[in-house]
Amino acid sequence: MDLGDLIRDLRTARGWSQDRLSDRINARYGTALTREYVSPWERGAVTPGAYYLRCLSVVLDVPLAVLEGQVDRREFLTDAAGAAIAPVVASDLLGAGFTRPAEQTSNYAVPLWRVNVFTSLLAARLGDEATAVAAQDAARAELPAPLPRFATHLEMHRGLMPARSGDITAGTARARTALDALPPEKHSLTMRLLMTEVEQS
């Protein structure tokens, strides 16, 4: 997969225009990009330099190694799509009346509280606060006590919501407080990545 195709696919997956992508980079890095820069990147007429690859990596939430071609780009997109779609599919199934049985009947079954954790993160990322809060409340109601990391994740999602809506200071403070309340030995890579996502929203 060409770099230009990857940039276009990542941009359109967010529902952004070329102008919006350039605006995001400008807001974060103080540059003066316009869509006239982005368009040649996506057509493959011009390859972004190392600086702009780093900017794209942060703004599009994609590892720099993927943009630099050190990781198979098509495989990355397939994996990313699967991870993003799973909570939506689960939410659609629940909305259509598919509910969990009274008891777990399979070692591969996903408990409803876990589906709600997925839904919470997805809705927080999309700015759908009502859905995120409802999913967080539902997850907390059934969350097993011996799993404090998931409770921390839910609280960090509450920090992601204001950060995504522009109040990065309040969002970061809330997410950091939640993470710091958990013993450091229980911090996972996922939590550290989520903290970075909040800080860089």
N, C-alpha and C positions, 0 to 999 in steps of 0.2 A: 504494500500500500504506500502510495506517495505521501510525502509530508503535507502537501497542499490539500489532498483529499482528507487526511486526518484532521487538519485544522478546521476545514469546512464542516466535517461530520461532528466534531466536538462543539463547534459554534452553534450549528443548527440544532443539535441535541438540547441545547439550553434555550432554544427559541430566540437566539440573538441575531440581529442583523450584523453586517460587517461594521457599520457605524457604532453599534453598541459594543462590539468587541474592542474596537479602537478606543472608545470612550472609557471602558473598564481599565485598559492598560494605561491610558493617560491619567486617569484619576489615581491609580495606585503608584505610578512611577514618575509622574510629572512630565511625560513625553508629549509630543504633539502629533501623534499618529492620526491618520484619516483612513477612510475606507479605501482610498487610492493606494495605501500601503498593503492593506489586507488582501485586496483582490488579486494582485500578482502573486502573493504567497500561495493563495488557494489554487490559482491556475497553474502553479509550478513555474511561472516565468521568473520569479525571484525567490531565493531561499533566505529566510530570516537569519540574521547573524546570531552569534552566541548570546548577546545581550537580550535580543527579542525572543529567542527560544526560552530563556529563563523567565521572561515576562509572561509568555504564553503558558508556560508550565504552571505558574502560580494562578493566573487568571482563569485558565481552563481546568484547573485541578487535575493535571495529568503529570506523571513523573517525567522529569527532564530526559531520562534515558529513552523513553518512548519517542519523544520528539527528535532526539538525536539519532534514532534508528538502532539503538543498542538492544532494544526489546522488540519482538515481533509485534508490529502495530495492529494487524488484523486480530491477532490473538488477544491483545490488550482490549480492543474495542468489544470483542465478543464477551470476554470476562466481565468488563465493566457494565455492558448491557444486561448480562445475566444478573449481576448483583443489584442493579437498579430496578430491574423488572420484577424480581422476586417479591418485594413487599407489595407492589401494585397488584400482581396476580393474586396474592394472598388476600389483599383487601377486597378485590373484586369477588373472590370466592365467598368471603364472609358477607359481603353486601348482597350476594345472590342467595343467601340463606344457608350456605354451607357452614355448619358449625362443628365444633369438636365433639367427639363422643363423650359420654359421662366418664369414661376412663380411657387412659392411653392404650391403644390396641396394637401399637407398633413401636419398635425402637427408633423408627425413622420419622415418627409423627412430630410435628412442630407444635409446641403448646401455644395456646392462644395468646398468653402474655408475651411470648417471644415475637409473634406476628405483630402485636401492638408496639413492641419496641422498634421493629422495622418500620412500621407505619409512622411512628413518631418522628424518626429521623428523616424519612422521606418528606413528610409534610413540613417539618421545620426547614428543610433545605428549599422547599418550594414556596415557603412563605405562607402556608395555609395554617395559620395559628389555631383556628378552631379544631381542625382535624388532629393536629399535633397534640394539643392539650387533652382532647378526648381520648386519644390513644395512650397518652402518658397516664392518665387517671385509670384507664382500664387495665393497663399493664401493672401499675402499682397495686391494684386490688388483688391480683393473683400472683404477683411475683414471689417466688420462694425466698424466705428469709436468708438462707445460706448463700445467696447469690448477690452480694452487695455491689458487684461491678455493674450489674444491669440497672440498679437503682441510680448509680452514679451516672451511667449513660443517659438515663432519662432526665436527670437534672442538668446535664450538659446540653441536652437538646433544648432545654428551656433557655440556656445561654445562647445557643445558636440562633434562636428566633429573633431576638433584638439585634444581634450582630448582622444578620441577613437583611434586616429592615433599616440598617444604617447606624444603629447605636452600638458600635463595636466596643466601646469602653464598658458599658453596662453588661453586654453579652459576655465579654471576656472575663469580667469580674465574677459573674455568676458561674460560668463554666469552671473557672480556676478554683473558686471556693468549693465546688462540688468535687473536683479532682483532688484537691488538697485534703479533703475530709477522708479520703480513702488512703489507707497505708501505702506508701510508695511501692512496696513489693507486690501490691495487687494492681499496679498500673500496667495496662496492656498497651501494645503498640497501637491498637485501634483507638484507645483513649487519647494517646499522645497525638495521633493524627487528627482526631476530632478537635482537640484543643488548638492545634495549628489551624484547622479549618475555621474555627470561631475567630481566632486572632487575625486571620487574613481575609475575613469576609468583606 
